[in-house]
């Protein structure tokens, strides 16, 4: 782990099936000026989880994409590395 890095973890659930969503594409993006830049990507594991480490505080968003469902974007801010992030209460369809 990078010194001062924080882990961003997502847990994606398939609510229609009542179980974790495995193999779903996830991208973590950070706002850089007026644009969003990818700082990590991958797919969820068998338990529907994905984790990426970031070292800079700032405005972040998680983009979850699944071919069977609409993409979902969740914005949040990490004011300080290591500080709890405040997530928006509702996903935004993309």
Secondary structure as UniProt FT lines:
FT   TURN            3..4
FT   STRAND          6..11
FT   STRAND          13..14
FT   TURN            15..18
FT   STRAND          19..20
FT   TURN            22..23
FT   STRAND          25..32
FT   TURN            33..34
FT   STRAND          35..43
FT   TURN            46..47
FT   STRAND          49..54
FT   STRAND          58..66
FT   TURN            67..68
FT   STRAND          69..78
FT   TURN            81..82
FT   STRAND          86..87
FT   STRAND          92..93
//
